[in-house]
């Protein structure tokens, strides 16, 4: 679903753009559009061209990489007030998407077409600073992910994933956790079973109850 974005009320969600130049606002009013999509919508596929800069107004999507064997690893999520680093990379480098994304919570996005994005990057110091500042922060997050995958054990990453849910009872399947960690469901199931045997969690059908958060925190910080 595509809607007009010419009243620019959506800029309030991005305070870094509060001092955007009048001519840049005029360009956004002319070219930007708002789109909405329900849960399960594929935002983009790996290998497809990038046509617009994305600014998230509401909802959440996950960006993931799929191996040739069909195994998925979560790269990051994009929530309200955020942008997509891979989209920015593709626009700046004139390249196709190296990953895919799917909607996890109904989204509402502002899309700025590629030609307008490039003009804003040249003409607007405010917009250019916003894009590059967000780009740098998101790249740092990806470096953290790389560090975790390369240098931290799977049980530490699993414990961190459980704790990041910030809930006593986590409603997620073993397959969903495996996808996020980039491993097989059987591996996650074995690890969770060990945690249950230690009395740190209780496994249910489609949910995990945390019993000993302190022990999980110790595991999460171990290398």
C-alpha positions as CSV (number, residue, x, y, z in Angstrom):
1,X,0.0,0.0,0.0
2,X,1.5,3.4,-1.0
3,X,0.4,6.8,0.4
4,X,1.4,10.4,-0.1
5,X,4.2,11.7,2.1
6,X,4.0,15.3,1.0
7,X,2.9,16.8,4.4
8,X,6.2,15.8,6.0
9,X,4.7,15.1,9.4
10,X,6.7,11.9,9.5
11,X,10.0,14.0,9.8
12,X,9.1,14.4,13.5
13,X,10.3,10.8,14.1
14,X,13.7,11.8,12.8
15,X,14.9,14.8,15.0
16,X,18.3,14.8,13.2
17,X,16.5,16.2,10.2
18,X,14.7,19.0,12.0
19,X,16.9,21.6,10.4
20,X,16.6,20.2,6.9
21,X,16.9,22.9,4.2
22,X,13.7,24.2,2.6
23,X,14.7,23.0,-0.8
24,X,15.4,19.5,0.6
25,X,12.0,19.4,2.3
26,X,10.4,20.4,-1.0
27,X,12.2,17.5,-2.7
28,X,11.0,15.0,-0.1
29,X,7.4,16.3,-0.4
30,X,7.6,15.8,-4.1
31,X,9.3,12.4,-4.3
32,X,8.9,10.5,-1.0
33,X,6.0,8.1,-0.4
34,X,4.8,6.1,2.5
35,X,4.2,2.3,2.2
36,X,2.7,-0.2,4.5
37,X,3.1,-4.0,4.6
38,X,1.7,-6.8,6.9
39,X,3.6,-9.5,8.7
40,X,5.4,-12.0,6.4
41,X,5.9,-9.5,3.5
42,X,9.3,-9.9,1.8
43,X,10.8,-6.4,1.6
44,X,13.6,-7.4,-0.7
45,X,15.3,-10.5,-1.9
46,X,19.1,-11.1,-2.1
47,X,20.3,-10.3,-5.6
48,X,17.6,-7.8,-6.5
49,X,18.3,-4.1,-7.3
50,X,17.8,-1.4,-4.7
51,X,15.5,1.4,-5.7
52,X,14.8,3.5,-2.6
53,X,16.2,4.7,0.7
54,X,14.1,3.3,3.6
55,X,13.1,5.3,6.8
56,X,11.0,3.2,9.2
57,X,8.1,4.9,10.8
58,X,6.5,1.9,12.6
59,X,6.9,-1.9,12.9
60,X,9.8,-4.2,12.6
61,X,11.6,-6.4,10.0
62,X,14.5,-8.7,10.2
63,X,17.4,-8.7,7.6
64,X,19.0,-12.1,7.1
65,X,21.4,-14.0,5.0
66,X,20.6,-17.4,3.6
67,X,23.2,-20.1,2.8
68,X,23.1,-22.4,-0.2
69,X,22.0,-25.2,2.1
70,X,19.0,-23.1,3.3
71,X,20.4,-22.1,6.7
72,X,19.5,-18.5,7.8
73,X,21.5,-16.1,10.0
74,X,20.0,-12.9,11.4
75,X,22.1,-9.8,10.5
76,X,20.0,-7.2,12.3
77,X,16.5,-5.8,12.7
78,X,15.1,-2.5,11.6
79,X,12.6,-0.8,14.0
80,X,10.8,2.5,14.2
81,X,13.0,5.6,13.7
82,X,15.7,3.5,12.1
83,X,17.1,3.0,8.6
84,X,18.5,-0.1,6.8
85,X,22.3,-0.3,6.5
86,X,22.2,-2.7,3.6
87,X,19.9,-0.5,1.6
88,X,22.2,2.4,2.3
89,X,25.2,0.3,1.2
90,X,23.5,-0.7,-2.1
91,X,22.5,2.9,-2.9
92,X,25.9,4.3,-2.2
93,X,27.7,1.5,-4.1
94,X,25.1,1.0,-6.8
95,X,24.9,-2.7,-6.0
96,X,22.2,-5.3,-5.6
97,X,21.0,-6.5,-2.2
98,X,23.4,-9.0,-0.6
99,X,20.7,-10.2,1.8
100,X,16.9,-10.5,2.3
101,X,14.4,-9.0,4.7
102,X,10.9,-10.0,6.0
103,X,8.3,-8.1,8.0
104,X,7.9,-9.3,11.6
105,X,5.6,-6.6,12.8
106,X,3.3,-4.6,10.4
107,X,5.5,-1.8,9.0
108,X,5.0,1.7,7.8
109,X,8.0,3.1,5.8
110,X,9.0,6.3,4.0
111,X,10.6,5.4,0.7
112,X,12.9,8.0,-1.0
113,X,13.6,7.0,-4.6
114,X,17.2,6.4,-5.5
115,X,17.4,9.5,-7.8
116,X,16.1,11.8,-5.1
117,X,18.3,10.1,-2.5
118,X,21.4,10.8,-4.5
119,X,20.4,14.4,-5.1
120,X,19.8,15.0,-1.4
121,X,23.2,13.4,-0.6
122,X,24.8,16.1,-2.9
123,X,22.7,19.1,-2.1
124,X,21.8,18.7,1.6
125,X,24.5,18.7,4.3
126,X,21.8,17.9,7.0
127,X,20.5,14.9,5.1
128,X,24.0,13.7,4.2
129,X,25.1,13.9,7.9
130,X,22.0,12.0,9.0
131,X,22.6,9.2,6.4
132,X,26.3,8.8,7.2
133,X,25.9,8.9,11.0
134,X,23.3,6.2,10.9
135,X,25.3,4.2,8.4
136,X,28.4,4.3,10.7
137,X,26.3,3.2,13.7
138,X,24.8,0.3,11.9
139,X,28.1,-0.9,10.5
140,X,29.4,-0.9,14.1
141,X,26.5,-3.2,15.0
142,X,27.4,-5.6,12.2
143,X,31.0,-5.7,13.4
144,X,29.7,-6.7,16.8
145,X,27.7,-9.5,15.2
146,X,30.8,-10.6,13.3
147,X,32.7,-10.7,16.6
148,X,30.1,-12.7,18.3
149,X,29.8,-15.3,15.5
150,X,33.6,-15.6,15.0
151,X,34.8,-15.5,18.6
152,X,32.0,-16.5,21.0
153,X,30.7,-19.9,21.7
154,X,27.3,-21.0,20.6
155,X,26.1,-21.5,24.2
156,X,27.1,-17.9,25.1
157,X,25.3,-16.5,22.0
158,X,22.2,-18.6,22.9
159,X,22.2,-17.3,26.4
160,X,22.5,-13.8,25.2
161,X,19.6,-14.3,22.7
162,X,17.4,-15.6,25.5
163,X,18.2,-12.7,27.8
164,X,17.6,-10.1,25.0
165,X,14.0,-11.2,24.9
166,X,13.7,-9.4,28.3
167,X,10.9,-11.7,29.5
168,X,10.6,-14.6,31.9
169,X,8.7,-16.6,29.3
170,X,9.9,-16.5,25.7
171,X,7.4,-17.5,23.0
172,X,9.7,-18.7,20.2
173,X,10.4,-22.0,18.6
174,X,13.7,-23.7,18.5
175,X,13.8,-23.2,14.7
176,X,13.3,-19.4,15.1
177,X,16.2,-19.2,17.6
178,X,18.3,-21.4,15.3
179,X,17.6,-19.0,12.4
180,X,18.7,-16.1,14.5
181,X,21.9,-17.8,15.5
182,X,22.7,-19.2,12.1
183,X,22.8,-22.8,13.1
184,X,20.6,-25.9,12.9
185,X,17.5,-26.5,15.0
186,X,18.8,-29.8,16.3
187,X,21.9,-27.9,17.7
188,X,19.7,-25.4,19.5
189,X,17.4,-28.1,20.9
190,X,20.4,-29.9,22.3
191,X,21.8,-26.8,23.9
192,X,18.4,-25.9,25.4
193,X,17.9,-29.4,26.7
194,X,21.3,-29.1,28.5
195,X,20.1,-25.8,30.1
196,X,16.9,-27.5,31.2
197,X,18.9,-30.3,32.8
198,X,20.9,-27.7,34.7
199,X,17.7,-26.2,36.0
200,X,18.2,-22.9,34.2
201,X,15.2,-23.0,31.9
202,X,12.0,-25.0,31.5
203,X,11.1,-26.0,27.9
204,X,7.4,-25.9,26.8
205,X,5.7,-26.2,23.5
206,X,6.7,-23.1,21.6
207,X,8.0,-21.4,24.7
208,X,11.0,-21.2,27.1
209,X,10.7,-20.2,30.7
210,X,13.8,-18.7,32.3
211,X,14.4,-20.0,35.8
212,X,18.0,-18.9,36.6
213,X,18.7,-15.6,34.9
214,X,22.0,-15.1,36.8
215,X,23.5,-18.3,35.3
216,X,22.4,-17.3,31.8
217,X,24.1,-13.9,32.3
218,X,27.3,-15.7,33.4
219,X,27.1,-17.9,30.3
220,X,26.4,-14.9,28.0
221,X,29.6,-13.1,29.1
222,X,31.8,-16.2,28.7
223,X,33.9,-16.5,25.5
